[in-house]
Amino acid sequence: MLEFNASKCKVMHVVHKLNTKYFMNDKDGNMELSAAPEEKDLGVYFTSDLKPCTQCIKCAAKARSIIGMLRHNFKRLDKNYFLVVYKTYIRLHLEYCI
């Protein structure tokens, strides 16, 4: 019995570029749904062409920012400590990309 909030709903045209308009009945009447070329759901980015490049770019940027934070906070890390930090903080972001 839960109603949709029409202002939060979006439409994504997958693969085709047809300019179709969709409407949803709301308390105030018909409301046109906005088209979104990219959407994030449960931490995964979906695009209208279904290519994973956006997801990979965002996850790689997150991993690079963590490396920058580690360089800023730890001036010296030997190989063993870096391996522990890499497996703990960086690798999981890169695996989530795949």
trRosetta pair geometry for C-beta under 8 A, 3 or more apart (Angstrom, degrees):
i j d omega theta_ij theta_ji phi_ij phi_ji
4 8 7.9 -142 176 63 79 95
4 9 5.9 32 167 -56 123 130
4 24 6.8 -81 94 -178 131 143
5 8 4.4 41 94 20 111 111
5 9 6.9 169 87 -25 58 87
6 9 5.6 -51 -145 24 39 117
6 24 4.5 -175 -122 90 110 126
6 25 7.9 -146 -76 85 140 24
6 26 4.2 -85 7 -78 148 121
6 31 4.4 104 144 65 141 141
6 33 7.3 -111 -168 -85 82 82
7 31 7.2 -69 -68 167 61 156
9 24 6.1 59 67 -18 150 162
9 33 5.4 -60 110 -124 99 114
10 33 6.2 150 -134 176 25 100
10 34 5.5 -42 -122 77 82 81
10 35 7.1 106 -174 -137 87 14
10 36 4.3 26 167 -12 139 124
10 39 6.6 172 83 -92 141 131
11 22 5.0 131 -74 32 151 135
11 33 4.7 97 -23 117 106 123
11 34 7.1 -179 26 90 83 32
11 35 5.2 -45 77 -102 93 62
11 36 7.0 150 67 16 39 78
12 35 7.1 118 -100 -162 35 69
12 36 5.3 -48 -82 71 87 85
12 37 7.4 122 -134 -120 89 15
12 39 6.0 -99 -64 -6 138 127
12 46 7.1 47 174 116 172 113
12 48 5.6 -154 -178 -93 93 83
13 16 5.9 -90 170 75 106 73
13 17 6.9 109 124 -110 141 26
13 18 6.7 -165 -149 55 139 70
13 20 7.1 137 -97 38 119 99
13 35 6.4 -4 -11 -149 101 119
13 48 5.6 25 77 -146 66 124
14 48 5.8 -151 -105 -157 41 62
14 50 6.4 50 -156 -44 101 109
15 48 7.3 -147 -26 160 27 75
15 49 6.9 95 -97 -125 46 47
15 50 7.0 -12 -64 1 84 116
21 32 5.9 -38 -173 -143 109 110
21 33 8.0 152 -173 49 62 74
22 32 7.3 118 78 -157 47 61
22 33 4.6 -22 85 39 99 119
23 30 4.6 2 179 -172 130 108
23 31 6.6 146 -157 70 74 34
23 32 5.6 -44 -98 -96 76 52
23 33 6.9 -167 -98 -6 22 84
24 30 7.3 140 68 -153 31 60
24 31 5.5 -30 63 63 82 89
24 33 5.8 72 -12 -54 109 105
25 29 7.5 -80 -144 173 63 27
25 30 6.1 -40 -97 -94 54 60
25 31 7.9 126 -127 16 9 80
26 29 6.5 -2 61 58 83 32
26 30 7.3 124 19 -125 84 11
26 31 4.7 28 -5 -8 132 122
28 31 6.9 67 70 -59 103 108
36 39 5.1 71 122 -62 138 101
37 47 6.5 3 153 -153 74 78
37 48 5.1 -70 -151 -11 62 120
38 45 6.2 -3 -174 -172 105 101
38 46 7.0 164 -154 86 56 48
38 47 4.9 -18 -102 -103 84 75
38 48 7.3 -88 -64 -15 53 78
38 54 6.2 -161 -135 -151 132 171
39 45 7.4 158 83 -152 34 57
39 46 5.3 -16 63 61 83 96
40 43 7.1 6 -179 -117 100 12
40 44 7.0 159 -153 75 63 32
40 45 5.3 -31 -96 -94 77 67
40 46 7.6 168 -91 17 27 73
41 44 6.2 -30 70 61 67 83
41 46 6.5 -3 19 1 106 118
43 96 7.5 -54 142 -180 124 132
44 55 6.1 -3 -158 -114 69 127
45 54 4.5 -108 119 114 140 112
45 55 4.6 -170 48 -76 98 73
45 58 6.0 115 -18 10 141 146
46 50 7.3 -12 -161 -108 82 60
47 50 6.6 -147 73 -53 75 21
47 51 6.1 -31 62 46 130 72
47 53 7.9 -19 8 51 150 82
47 54 5.4 126 -45 4 123 139
51 54 7.4 102 92 -1 81 85
52 55 4.9 -53 -168 43 75 117
52 56 5.8 74 135 -24 89 102
53 56 5.7 -58 -146 40 33 110
53 57 6.1 34 157 -22 68 107
54 57 5.8 -54 -144 36 30 111
54 58 6.3 26 159 -16 64 108
55 58 6.1 -60 -148 38 27 107
55 59 6.3 18 159 -12 64 112
55 97 6.2 150 134 -147 87 62
56 59 6.0 -60 -142 42 29 106
56 60 6.0 26 160 -17 66 111
56 97 4.7 79 -119 -173 61 112
56 98 8.0 55 -100 -72 96 46
57 60 6.0 -57 -143 40 25 108
57 61 6.3 28 156 -20 62 108
58 61 5.8 -55 -149 35 28 112
58 62 6.5 31 152 -20 62 105
59 62 5.6 -51 -150 34 34 113
59 63 6.5 34 151 -18 65 103
59 93 5.3 173 -171 169 86 83
59 94 6.5 138 143 -102 112 33
59 96 5.6 -166 -129 86 136 93
59 97 3.5 -163 81 -78 150 97
60 63 5.6 -51 -148 36 35 112
60 64 6.3 36 152 -18 66 104
60 93 8.0 151 -83 134 25 107
60 94 7.0 58 -95 -107 64 80
60 97 6.3 56 -45 -98 75 154
61 64 5.7 -52 -146 38 32 112
61 65 6.4 34 154 -21 64 103
62 65 5.8 -52 -149 33 31 111
62 66 6.7 32 152 -19 63 103
62 93 5.0 -142 99 -158 112 142
63 66 5.7 -54 -152 34 34 112
63 67 6.6 36 149 -19 65 103
63 90 5.1 82 -152 -156 95 82
63 93 4.4 -178 -70 92 90 130
63 94 5.3 43 -79 -56 155 88
64 67 5.5 -50 -148 35 36 113
64 68 6.4 39 152 -19 65 103
65 68 5.5 -50 -149 36 35 115
65 69 6.4 39 151 -21 65 103
66 69 5.5 -50 -148 35 34 113
66 70 6.4 36 152 -19 65 103
66 89 5.3 -169 177 145 139 114
66 90 5.5 -173 94 -90 132 80
66 93 6.9 161 3 3 143 151
67 70 5.7 -54 -149 36 32 112
67 71 6.4 33 152 -19 65 104
67 90 6.4 54 -63 -104 87 132
68 71 5.7 -52 -146 36 32 111
68 72 6.3 33 154 -21 64 107
69 72 5.6 -55 -149 35 31 113
69 73 6.3 12 160 -5 66 112
70 73 6.2 -66 -140 46 28 98
70 74 5.6 -25 179 31 70 110
70 77 7.3 -3 162 -33 110 152
70 85 6.1 115 -129 160 143 145
70 89 7.5 153 -62 79 125 149
71 74 7.1 -70 -116 61 18 72
74 77 5.1 55 133 -54 131 104
74 81 7.9 -150 -180 133 153 132
74 85 8.0 -127 22 -75 159 166
77 81 4.8 -130 -161 92 86 115
77 82 4.5 108 135 -63 123 90
77 85 6.9 -53 -151 15 148 143
78 81 5.4 85 54 17 70 103
78 82 7.0 -140 95 -6 30 95
79 82 5.9 -60 -145 39 27 110
79 83 6.3 31 157 -24 64 107
80 83 5.7 -53 -150 31 30 114
80 84 6.8 29 153 -16 63 103
81 84 5.8 -53 -153 34 35 111
81 85 6.3 30 152 -14 67 108
82 85 5.6 -57 -145 42 34 109
82 86 5.9 39 154 -25 68 108
83 86 5.6 -50 -141 35 28 114
83 87 6.4 23 160 -14 62 107
84 87 6.2 -59 -148 39 27 105
84 88 6.2 18 157 -15 63 116
85 88 5.8 -64 -143 42 28 108
85 89 5.8 -22 178 22 69 114
85 90 7.3 51 132 -5 73 105
86 89 7.2 -75 -124 52 15 77
86 90 4.9 -46 -147 45 57 121
86 91 5.9 71 151 -35 73 100
87 90 7.8 -6 -32 49 13 80
87 91 5.3 -7 -126 12 39 139
88 91 7.8 82 24 28 19 99
88 92 7.9 -32 161 -8 24 115
89 92 7.3 -87 -176 28 15 104
89 93 7.8 0 153 -8 54 110
90 93 6.2 -65 -165 34 39 107
90 94 6.6 25 151 -11 73 110
91 94 5.7 -62 -149 42 37 108
91 95 6.1 34 156 -17 72 108
92 95 5.7 -53 -140 40 32 110
92 96 6.3 38 156 -24 63 105
93 96 5.6 -52 -147 33 31 114
93 97 6.9 44 148 -30 60 97
94 97 5.4 -40 -159 16 38 120
94 98 7.5 33 149 -15 61 96
95 98 5.8 -51 -158 31 43 107
